[in-house]
Amino acid sequence: MKYKINAFVGLVMMLFSLFMVGCVGNEIFRDDLPDSNSKPDTALPQANFSYASTLEDFRTINFTNLSTEATLFEWNFGSDNISMEKDPTYTFEEGEGTYSVTLKAADALGVVSTVTIDVIVVEGPFQPIIIESGFEDDALPEGGGDGRDSWRNSDLGGVIQISSSPVSFGDQAAKLPNDESRIGYQEIAVEPETNYDLRFYYTMLSNATDPWVTVSILGITENGVPTSREEALAATIASVTVNDTEDPATYIQQTLAFSSGANNTVAIYFYNGPVEARLDDFTIDVGADGAVPPSAGFSSAQSETNFLEYSFSNESTGATSYLWDFGDGNTSTEESPTHVYDTHDTYTVTLTATNEANLSTSLSQGIDIQAPVSADFTFQVDPNDYKTYTFTDASVGAVMLLWEFGNGFQFTGMNPTHTYTEDGVYDVTLTAYSVTGAIDKSIQQITVAQGFIVQVLNGTLDDFTGIDNGDNVDAWDMTPNSTVKALDGSGETVPSPYRALWNNTDLNDYIDATYGSNEQPANTGDGNASRGAKFSSNDRRMYQLVTVEQGASYKFTIDTRSEAEDINTEVFILNEEITTEADIDASKSHSSIDAYYNITNDFNTSKSMFTTSSFDFTASSNKIVIYVRSLNAVDGSNEVFLDNVTLTAN
């Protein structure tokens, strides 16, 4: 299609000229804003764009506007062909050639930026387009999007998270947490029987024993859209596994060369192992003709009967021969070998995959050989003394046992008996050690009491420290996650102990609409001697449903610290789950409130100085809600820290 100047174009051109300011050399002069309290607009527009041919006609080019701080646009495709669209499509009827295309971008004050780019129009392989390639907000073709809307496939895993630091380009990157639950997936159009080079940047933390991220190309035309990870693996036509953890703050570029084969649609699919990783800035280009290297990939599994024996499953694509180096001086050319090591140690296993064109790709992964161990135990209370418990070991493969009874006492050995001196709720931990030093833990909770014991869950905010700190505040979230990391340090995901007790979505929606979408308190290392909770915006709340005895008297205690003066923290003891805050805002003596306490004396910038506040109340029902907020804590300059929540019977 061609664009001709019309009356509308002339009008916009006139607006451009009216808004235009004088320029001398590279300096742009603009008037100061007149009002004394105004701030000058120092963010000037910057014109920029990208382009790609369409699959139907190489002469028809889609232009993507990459300008910043601009609201008006004028495209000049040459020969008086003009467009005022933000993202136009233009057909160069003359066919192959190089065309100078100029884009003028202006802001509402009339400041103009101009860029001219030589657009190369050539008949050849289709240039694919990756949407939200840098995971930036508002990057969809029609605008909008949060940087990940084009990367979803719920059948394969949860949607990626977004990270603001570190990033390789722009303001955002994709984040994969270490629970291996999230993936990235995007289908793109390609030309069949064409070579492409997919490039991306990645980084990952260095605290994992088996770090890796795999980026794959799936053949969608040949295999269909996958509905499981098994189907995705079977549809893989190329992949690369990366595992460089040398500098988690620095991104590394990686290239994956592949041939589209018979596919006119492929999918980019990425996922991670047990390591927190980030990816950014995906690009794809038409590759050189000829053979492409194979993709090397494998997984390993330890034998259940001999811990020194490992089986290796070859997941390579495009290869015809294989060379394995097991890291102990032994090798194999089998496709998927089994190997028995002489002794337990840490080994680097390398697979080199080679194709018919004699092109090779290698992948190395480390294995730490340990004898497996599983910790488990049972217990029973002495029928003549409710404070005395006998614990029976049920571990498998253990050569040493460490018992921790939750009250500061420990025992090493088999099947101990322990007498508690005080009533309470205790976490009993059994740590089992294998012959090679591998560790497994089992944690069970016991209640030592003849009568009712009130229990606040994770009042110290410490339960998940060192495993997944984000789980530390789940006990204080009005809509807890459905899963958390296991307390035994294995990194395994287990059902949340909180989700079955409460899940107040109505109140969550009210907070979203009234204040914002961060209802869960933030987790912080700046707790009172350990980890704690933090209010860094006025939409955050502490929320926990607690079973009590109706009519009983209790003492509530909490440690707080605000980082600015006049920042108060409100504590409500509610006798029911509320769906809005309208009633408690209207009256602090509303019937849903058993007690209200306003903390106004905890300002202190010293991280070690917390204020302990306590008050008594009588429970009017057998369930209460501990509900804490700080409406004046709106950002990081006046945030509030909270820790050590206790509830005891008077």
matplotlib code that plots the C-alpha trace (Angstrom):
import matplotlib.pyplot as plt

x = [0.0, 1.1, 0.6, 0.0, -0.1, -3.6, -5.4, -4.9, -1.2, -0.9, -2.6, -0.3, 2.7, 1.5, 1.3, 4.8, 6.0, 4.1, 5.6, 9.1, 11.8, 15.0, 18.1, 21.8, 24.2, 23.1, 21.5, 17.8, 16.4, 13.0, 11.1, 11.0, 7.7, 6.0, 4.6, 6.9, 6.0, 6.3, 9.1, 10.8, 10.3, 13.9, 13.0, 13.3, 11.8, 14.1, 13.1, 13.9, 12.3, 12.8, 11.3, 10.6, 9.2, 5.9, 5.6, 3.2, 5.2, 8.8, 8.1, 5.6, 7.4, 6.0, 7.5, 7.7, 8.0, 10.6, 10.5, 10.4, 8.8, 6.8, 3.1, 3.2, 4.8, 5.6, 7.0, 8.5, 9.1, 10.3, 8.6, 6.1, 4.8, 3.9, 2.2, 1.2, 0.5, 2.5, 3.3, 2.6, 2.9, 4.2, 4.7, 7.8, 6.3, 9.6, 10.8, 14.3, 16.5, 17.7, 15.3, 15.9, 13.0, 12.7, 10.8, 10.1, 8.8, 7.5, 6.3, 3.3, 5.6, 6.7, 10.2, 11.1, 13.6, 14.5, 16.0, 16.8, 17.4, 18.3, 15.7, 16.9, 14.1, 15.2, 13.5, 14.7, 14.0, 11.3, 12.6, 10.7, 9.4, 9.7, 7.1, 8.1, 11.7, 13.2, 10.3, 9.5, 6.1, 3.9, 5.8, 2.9, 2.3, -0.9, 0.8, 0.2, 1.4, 3.5, 6.5, 5.4, 2.0, 3.5, 5.3, 2.5, 1.6, -0.1, 0.0, 3.8, 4.2, 3.5, 4.2, 7.6, 8.3, 9.6, 12.9, 14.2, 17.7, 20.0, 18.9, 21.0, 19.0, 16.0, 14.3, 13.1, 14.2, 12.5, 13.0, 12.8, 12.6, 14.5, 11.3, 11.3, 7.6, 7.7, 8.5, 8.6, 6.8, 6.1, 5.2, 6.7, 6.3, 9.3, 10.0, 10.3, 13.7, 15.5, 18.4, 18.0, 20.2, 18.4, 20.3, 19.6, 21.3, 21.2, 22.5, 21.9, 22.7, 25.8, 24.3, 22.8, 24.4, 23.0, 22.4, 21.1, 18.6, 17.4, 16.2, 14.5, 12.9, 9.8, 8.4, 4.8, 3.7, 4.9, 4.0, 1.2, 1.1, 2.4, 0.2, 2.8, 6.5, 6.8, 5.2, 7.4, 10.5, 9.3, 8.7, 12.2, 14.1, 17.0, 18.0, 20.9, 21.5, 23.6, 25.0, 27.6, 27.3, 30.6, 29.2, 25.5, 25.4, 26.7, 24.7, 26.2, 25.1, 24.3, 23.4, 21.2, 21.4, 18.6, 16.8, 13.1, 12.7, 9.2, 7.8, 6.3, 5.6, 8.0, 8.0, 10.7, 10.5, 12.7, 12.8, 15.3, 16.6, 16.9, 18.5, 17.2, 17.9, 17.2, 16.9, 16.7, 16.8, 15.9, 16.7, 16.4, 18.1, 18.3, 21.3, 23.9, 23.1, 24.4, 24.3, 23.7, 25.4, 23.4, 22.0, 23.6, 21.5, 21.2, 19.9, 21.2, 19.7, 21.3, 20.6, 18.3, 20.4, 24.0, 24.6, 27.8, 25.9, 24.4, 22.3, 22.5, 19.6, 20.6, 18.3, 20.4, 18.8, 20.3, 23.2, 24.4, 27.3, 28.1, 31.2, 30.7, 33.5, 32.4, 35.0, 36.9, 39.0, 36.4, 34.5, 31.7, 30.3, 26.9, 23.8, 22.6, 25.1, 25.3, 28.4, 29.6, 32.1, 34.7, 34.2, 31.9, 33.1, 32.1, 32.5, 32.0, 30.2, 30.6, 28.6, 29.9, 27.2, 28.3, 26.1, 26.7, 28.4, 31.0, 29.7, 29.8, 28.3, 29.3, 27.5, 29.0, 27.1, 28.3, 27.2, 27.8, 27.7, 26.3, 24.8, 21.1, 19.4, 15.8, 14.9, 11.6, 10.4, 7.3, 6.5, 4.1, 3.4, 3.9, 0.4, 1.5, 3.2, 1.9, 5.2, 7.3, 7.6, 9.3, 10.7, 11.3, 13.6, 12.2, 15.0, 16.5, 20.2, 21.3, 24.5, 24.1, 21.1, 20.7, 17.5, 16.4, 13.4, 12.4, 13.2, 17.0, 17.8, 19.5, 20.3, 22.5, 21.6, 18.6, 15.1, 15.4, 12.9, 12.5, 10.6, 9.5, 9.4, 6.7, 3.5, 3.7, 4.0, 7.4, 9.0, 10.9, 13.7, 15.5, 18.6, 19.8, 23.3, 24.4, 27.8, 29.0, 27.7, 24.5, 21.8, 18.0, 15.6, 12.2, 10.3, 7.1, 5.2, 4.0, 1.7, 2.7, -0.4, -3.2, -5.6, -5.9, -2.8, -3.1, -0.7, 0.5, 2.1, 5.6, 5.4, 9.2, 9.1, 12.0, 10.5, 11.7, 15.0, 17.7, 15.3, 13.1, 12.9, 9.7, 7.9, 8.8, 5.7, 3.2, 1.8, 0.8, -0.7, -4.5, -4.3, -1.4, 0.3, -0.9, 2.7, 5.9, 9.4, 9.8, 11.4, 13.9, 16.1, 15.6, 14.1, 11.1, 7.7, 5.1, 1.4, 1.1, 0.3, -1.7, -3.8, -6.2, -6.8, -7.7, -7.8, -9.6, -9.9, -12.7, -10.6, -7.7, -9.8, -10.9, -7.3, -6.3, -9.1, -8.5, -4.8, -2.8, -1.8, 0.8, -1.3, 1.3, 3.9, 7.4, 10.0, 13.1, 16.4, 16.1, 14.0, 14.6, 17.7, 16.6, 14.2, 11.0, 8.1, 8.1, 5.4, 7.0, 3.6, 0.2, -1.5, 0.5, -1.1, -0.3, -3.2, -3.5, -6.5, -5.9, -8.0, -8.6, -11.0, -14.1, -14.3, -10.6, -8.2, -5.0, -1.9, -0.8, 2.8, 4.6, 8.0, 8.0, 10.2, 9.3, 12.0, 10.3, 8.5, 4.7, 4.3, 1.9, 1.1, -2.5, -3.1, -6.7, -7.9, -10.9, -13.6, -14.5, -13.0, -13.9, -14.3, -13.7, -12.1, -15.1, -16.4, -13.1, -12.3, -15.6, -15.2, -12.5, -15.2, -17.1, -18.6, -16.1, -13.2, -12.2, -9.2, -7.5, -4.0, -2.3, 1.6, 3.0, 6.3, 8.5, 10.4, 14.1, 16.5, 18.8, 18.1, 18.8, 16.3, 12.7, 9.9, 7.9, 4.1, 1.6, -2.0, -4.7, -8.0, -10.9, -11.9, -15.5, -15.4, -13.3, -11.6, -9.7, -7.9, -4.6, -4.8, -2.0, -1.5, 0.4, -1.4, 1.3, 4.1, 4.0, 7.6, 11.1, 11.8, 9.2, 8.7, 7.8, 9.5, 7.6, 8.7, 8.1, 4.3, 3.1, -0.3, -0.4, -3.2, -3.4]
y = [0.0, 3.6, 6.6, 10.0, 13.4, 14.4, 17.2, 15.3, 14.9, 18.6, 19.5, 17.3, 18.7, 22.1, 21.1, 19.8, 23.1, 25.0, 22.8, 22.9, 24.6, 26.1, 24.0, 25.0, 22.2, 19.3, 21.6, 21.7, 24.9, 24.8, 27.3, 26.9, 25.9, 29.1, 27.9, 28.2, 24.7, 23.0, 20.7, 20.9, 17.9, 16.7, 13.4, 14.3, 12.1, 9.7, 8.3, 4.7, 1.8, -1.8, -3.6, -7.1, -8.4, -10.3, -14.0, -13.4, -10.8, -9.9, -6.4, -5.7, -4.5, -4.2, -1.3, -1.4, 2.0, 2.0, 5.7, 6.9, 10.0, 10.7, 10.9, 12.1, 10.3, 11.0, 8.3, 9.1, 6.0, 8.2, 9.6, 11.6, 8.4, 9.5, 7.8, 9.2, 5.7, 4.6, 1.2, 1.3, -1.4, -0.3, -2.2, -1.2, -1.9, -1.6, -4.8, -5.6, -2.7, -0.4, 2.4, 5.2, 5.5, 8.5, 8.7, 11.9, 11.5, 14.4, 14.9, 17.1, 20.1, 19.9, 18.6, 16.5, 13.6, 12.3, 9.0, 7.7, 4.0, 2.1, -0.6, -3.6, -5.2, -8.5, -11.7, -14.5, -16.4, -14.9, -12.9, -14.2, -11.8, -12.4, -10.5, -9.0, -10.2, -8.1, -8.7, -5.0, -3.5, -2.2, -4.1, -5.9, -4.9, -3.0, -1.6, -2.8, -6.0, -6.6, -8.1, -11.7, -11.9, -13.6, -16.2, -18.3, -22.0, -23.1, -26.8, -26.7, -24.6, -21.3, -18.0, -16.5, -13.8, -10.4, -9.1, -5.5, -6.4, -7.6, -7.0, -7.0, -4.4, -2.2, -2.3, -5.9, -9.5, -12.9, -14.6, -18.4, -19.2, -22.2, -24.3, -25.3, -24.4, -21.7, -21.7, -19.4, -20.4, -18.4, -19.6, -17.8, -18.0, -19.3, -20.3, -24.1, -25.7, -22.5, -22.1, -19.6, -18.3, -17.7, -15.6, -14.7, -13.5, -15.4, -15.4, -17.6, -17.7, -19.6, -21.3, -24.4, -27.8, -28.6, -25.3, -25.3, -23.6, -25.2, -23.2, -25.3, -25.0, -27.1, -28.1, -27.0, -27.7, -31.3, -32.1, -29.7, -27.5, -29.5, -30.1, -31.6, -31.5, -35.0, -33.8, -30.7, -32.9, -35.1, -32.1, -30.6, -30.0, -28.1, -27.1, -25.7, -26.1, -23.5, -23.6, -20.8, -19.4, -17.7, -14.1, -14.0, -10.2, -10.4, -11.7, -14.2, -14.3, -17.8, -18.8, -21.7, -22.5, -24.6, -25.6, -25.2, -28.4, -28.9, -26.5, -23.1, -22.5, -23.3, -22.4, -21.0, -22.9, -22.4, -23.8, -24.3, -26.8, -26.1, -22.7, -19.1, -17.8, -14.9, -14.5, -11.4, -10.0, -12.8, -12.2, -14.4, -14.0, -16.0, -18.2, -19.3, -22.0, -25.5, -27.9, -26.6, -28.1, -30.7, -30.0, -31.8, -32.7, -35.3, -36.1, -38.5, -40.8, -42.5, -46.2, -47.1, -50.2, -48.9, -45.2, -45.3, -46.3, -43.7, -44.0, -41.2, -40.5, -38.9, -35.9, -34.7, -33.8, -33.8, -36.0, -39.4, -40.2, -39.5, -39.4, -39.5, -38.4, -39.5, -37.3, -40.2, -41.1, -43.4, -42.8, -44.3, -44.0, -45.5, -43.4, -43.6, -45.4, -46.6, -46.1, -47.3, -45.0, -46.3, -43.8, -41.0, -37.6, -34.7, -35.4, -33.4, -35.4, -34.2, -35.3, -34.5, -34.9, -35.0, -35.0, -36.3, -33.1, -33.7, -30.7, -31.2, -29.6, -30.4, -30.2, -30.6, -31.2, -31.9, -34.7, -35.0, -38.7, -39.2, -42.2, -41.4, -41.1, -40.6, -39.2, -40.2, -41.0, -41.7, -40.7, -41.4, -39.7, -41.4, -42.3, -41.4, -38.1, -35.9, -34.0, -37.1, -38.3, -41.4, -41.0, -44.0, -43.7, -44.8, -43.5, -45.4, -45.4, -43.4, -44.0, -41.1, -39.3, -35.9, -35.1, -31.6, -31.4, -27.7, -26.4, -26.1, -29.7, -32.3, -36.0, -38.1, -41.7, -44.0, -43.7, -41.1, -40.2, -36.6, -34.8, -31.2, -28.8, -26.4, -26.8, -25.6, -26.4, -27.7, -28.6, -31.8, -32.2, -35.4, -35.0, -38.2, -38.6, -41.1, -42.9, -40.2, -37.3, -36.6, -35.1, -35.4, -33.9, -34.7, -32.1, -32.9, -30.7, -31.9, -30.2, -30.7, -29.8, -31.2, -28.5, -26.1, -24.3, -21.2, -21.2, -18.4, -19.8, -18.6, -15.6, -15.2, -15.1, -17.6, -21.0, -20.9, -18.9, -20.1, -22.3, -19.8, -16.5, -15.5, -18.3, -16.6, -14.3, -16.8, -17.4, -13.7, -13.5, -13.2, -15.4, -17.8, -19.6, -23.2, -24.6, -23.7, -25.1, -28.0, -27.1, -30.0, -28.0, -30.4, -27.6, -29.8, -28.1, -29.2, -28.2, -25.0, -25.4, -22.1, -22.3, -24.9, -22.6, -19.3, -17.8, -14.4, -13.5, -11.0, -8.9, -9.3, -7.9, -5.0, -4.1, -4.3, -1.9, 0.5, 0.6, -1.6, -5.2, -6.0, -7.3, -9.8, -8.2, -8.1, -10.5, -8.9, -9.7, -6.6, -8.4, -8.3, -10.5, -12.6, -12.4, -10.4, -8.8, -5.3, -2.8, -0.8, 0.4, 1.2, -1.9, -4.4, -6.3, -9.0, -11.5, -14.8, -16.8, -18.2, -20.7, -19.5, -20.3, -18.1, -16.0, -16.5, -13.6, -13.3, -11.1, -10.1, -9.0, -7.7, -6.1, -3.1, -0.4, 2.5, 4.4, 7.8, 9.8, 9.9, 6.5, 4.5, 0.8, -0.4, -3.8, -5.3, -8.4, -9.3, -11.9, -12.7, -12.6, -9.3, -8.7, -4.9, -2.4, -0.1, -1.0, -1.0, 2.4, 3.8, 2.8, 1.2, -0.1, -2.0, -5.3, -7.2, -5.9, -7.5, -5.2, -2.3, -1.0, 1.9, 1.8, 5.4, 5.1, 2.9, 5.4, 4.3, 4.2, 1.7, -1.8, -3.3, -1.2, -2.6, -1.5, -4.3, -3.5, -5.7, -5.5, -7.8, -8.8, -11.2, -13.4, -13.1, -16.2, -19.3, -17.8, -14.5, -12.7, -11.0, -8.0, -5.4, -2.5, 0.8, 3.2, 5.9, 3.6, 4.3, 3.7, 2.7, 6.0, 5.4, 1.6, -0.4, -3.6, -6.2, -9.4, -11.8, -12.0, -13.9, -14.7, -16.2, -17.0, -14.9]
z = [0.0, -0.6, 1.7, 0.2, 2.0, 2.7, 4.6, 7.9, 7.2, 6.4, 9.7, 11.7, 9.8, 10.8, 14.4, 14.1, 12.8, 15.5, 18.2, 16.7, 18.7, 17.5, 17.2, 17.1, 16.4, 18.7, 21.3, 21.8, 23.3, 25.1, 27.2, 31.0, 32.4, 33.7, 37.1, 40.1, 41.3, 38.0, 37.1, 33.6, 31.3, 31.0, 29.3, 25.6, 22.9, 21.1, 17.7, 16.8, 15.1, 13.8, 10.8, 9.5, 6.2, 6.3, 5.6, 2.7, 0.7, 1.3, -0.1, 2.7, 5.8, 9.3, 11.2, 15.0, 16.7, 19.4, 20.1, 23.7, 25.3, 22.1, 21.2, 17.6, 14.7, 11.0, 8.7, 5.4, 3.1, 0.2, -2.9, -0.7, 0.9, 4.4, 7.4, 10.8, 12.3, 15.3, 13.8, 10.1, 7.4, 4.0, 0.7, -1.4, -4.8, -6.6, -4.9, -3.8, -2.9, 0.0, 1.0, 3.4, 5.9, 8.2, 11.4, 13.3, 16.9, 18.9, 22.4, 23.5, 23.9, 20.3, 20.8, 17.8, 17.4, 13.9, 12.8, 9.3, 8.8, 5.5, 5.2, 3.1, 1.1, -0.3, -1.4, 0.9, 4.1, 6.3, 9.3, 12.4, 15.0, 18.8, 20.8, 24.2, 23.4, 26.2, 28.7, 28.8, 29.8, 27.0, 24.3, 22.6, 19.0, 20.0, 23.2, 26.7, 28.3, 31.4, 29.6, 29.8, 28.2, 25.0, 27.0, 28.5, 28.3, 31.5, 30.4, 30.6, 33.8, 35.5, 33.9, 34.3, 36.9, 36.0, 37.4, 37.5, 38.5, 37.1, 33.5, 30.3, 28.4, 29.2, 32.6, 32.9, 32.4, 32.8, 36.1, 36.8, 40.5, 41.8, 42.4, 38.7, 38.4, 35.7, 32.0, 29.0, 25.8, 22.6, 19.1, 16.1, 12.4, 10.4, 6.8, 6.3, 5.6, 6.7, 9.2, 12.1, 14.9, 18.2, 20.6, 24.2, 27.4, 30.7, 34.3, 37.3, 41.0, 42.1, 45.2, 43.5, 43.3, 39.9, 38.0, 34.5, 32.1, 28.9, 25.9, 23.2, 19.8, 19.3, 16.0, 16.3, 12.7, 12.8, 16.4, 17.5, 20.6, 23.6, 26.6, 28.8, 29.4, 27.9, 24.7, 24.6, 24.9, 22.1, 19.9, 20.4, 17.2, 18.9, 22.3, 24.4, 28.1, 29.9, 33.4, 33.8, 37.4, 37.6, 37.9, 38.7, 38.1, 34.5, 31.6, 29.1, 25.5, 24.0, 20.5, 19.4, 15.7, 14.3, 11.1, 10.9, 8.9, 7.7, 10.2, 9.4, 13.2, 16.0, 19.7, 21.9, 25.2, 28.2, 31.7, 34.5, 37.0, 40.8, 40.4, 40.3, 36.8, 34.5, 30.7, 28.6, 25.1, 22.8, 19.1, 16.0, 12.6, 9.4, 9.7, 7.1, 4.7, 5.3, 8.2, 11.8, 14.9, 16.8, 20.3, 23.2, 26.2, 28.9, 32.3, 35.0, 37.6, 40.6, 41.0, 43.9, 44.8, 44.3, 45.0, 42.9, 39.7, 37.4, 34.3, 31.7, 29.4, 26.1, 25.2, 22.2, 18.9, 15.4, 16.3, 15.0, 17.3, 21.0, 23.2, 27.0, 29.5, 33.0, 34.7, 36.3, 33.3, 31.7, 28.5, 26.4, 22.9, 23.8, 23.2, 26.8, 29.0, 32.6, 34.6, 38.0, 39.9, 42.2, 45.0, 46.0, 44.8, 42.7, 38.9, 35.7, 33.1, 29.5, 26.5, 23.0, 20.3, 16.6, 13.4, 9.9, 8.8, 11.6, 13.6, 17.4, 20.5, 24.1, 27.3, 30.8, 34.0, 37.5, 39.7, 43.5, 44.4, 47.9, 49.5, 49.9, 53.2, 54.3, 57.7, 59.4, 62.9, 65.0, 68.6, 71.5, 74.8, 78.1, 79.4, 83.0, 82.1, 79.3, 79.2, 78.4, 74.8, 73.2, 69.7, 67.4, 64.4, 61.0, 58.8, 55.9, 55.1, 58.2, 60.0, 62.5, 64.0, 65.6, 67.5, 68.3, 70.6, 69.9, 73.4, 73.1, 74.0, 71.6, 71.5, 69.3, 68.9, 68.5, 69.9, 72.6, 75.4, 76.3, 79.1, 78.5, 81.4, 80.0, 78.0, 74.5, 70.8, 69.7, 66.4, 66.7, 64.1, 63.2, 61.0, 59.4, 58.0, 55.3, 55.1, 52.7, 54.7, 52.9, 55.1, 55.3, 57.8, 59.1, 61.2, 63.1, 65.5, 68.9, 71.4, 75.0, 77.1, 79.1, 77.9, 75.0, 73.7, 71.5, 68.5, 66.3, 63.1, 62.3, 64.7, 64.4, 60.6, 60.6, 59.5, 56.0, 56.4, 54.0, 52.0, 50.2, 52.1, 50.2, 52.1, 55.4, 55.2, 53.9, 57.4, 57.3, 53.8, 53.5, 50.4, 51.1, 48.3, 47.7, 48.2, 50.1, 50.2, 52.6, 55.9, 55.6, 53.3, 50.3, 48.1, 47.5, 47.1, 49.7, 50.3, 52.3, 56.0, 55.8, 52.7, 54.2, 57.2, 55.4, 52.0, 52.1, 48.4, 49.0, 51.3, 48.9, 46.1, 48.2, 49.1, 45.4, 44.4, 47.3, 47.9, 45.5, 44.8, 47.4, 50.3, 51.5, 53.8, 52.4, 53.7, 55.1, 56.8, 58.9, 61.6, 65.3, 65.5, 62.5, 59.6, 59.8, 57.9, 56.3, 55.2, 52.4, 51.0, 52.4, 50.8, 52.8, 55.7, 58.3, 58.4, 60.3, 61.5, 65.0, 67.1, 70.7, 73.5, 73.6, 76.7, 77.6, 78.2, 76.1, 75.9, 72.4, 71.8, 68.7, 67.9, 65.5, 64.1, 61.8, 59.9, 60.0, 62.6, 62.7, 61.0, 63.1, 63.0, 63.7, 65.3, 65.1, 66.9, 64.8, 65.8, 62.2, 58.8, 57.1, 53.4, 53.4, 55.8, 55.6, 59.1, 61.0, 59.3, 60.4, 64.1, 66.1, 68.4, 65.7, 66.7, 64.6, 66.7, 70.0, 70.5, 68.7, 69.5, 67.8, 67.9, 67.7, 69.6, 67.5, 65.3, 65.2, 62.3, 64.1, 62.6, 66.1, 68.0, 68.0, 70.3, 72.0, 72.3, 74.1, 75.2, 76.7, 75.3, 75.8, 72.8, 72.0, 69.6, 69.2, 66.1, 65.9, 63.1, 63.8, 61.4, 61.2, 58.8, 58.5, 56.1, 56.4, 55.3, 51.6, 50.4, 51.4, 53.2, 55.9, 55.9, 59.0, 60.2, 62.2, 64.1, 67.0, 67.2, 70.2, 71.8, 75.3, 77.7, 80.8]

ax = plt.figure().add_subplot(projection="3d")
ax.plot(x, y, z, "-o")
ax.set_aspect("equal")
plt.show()
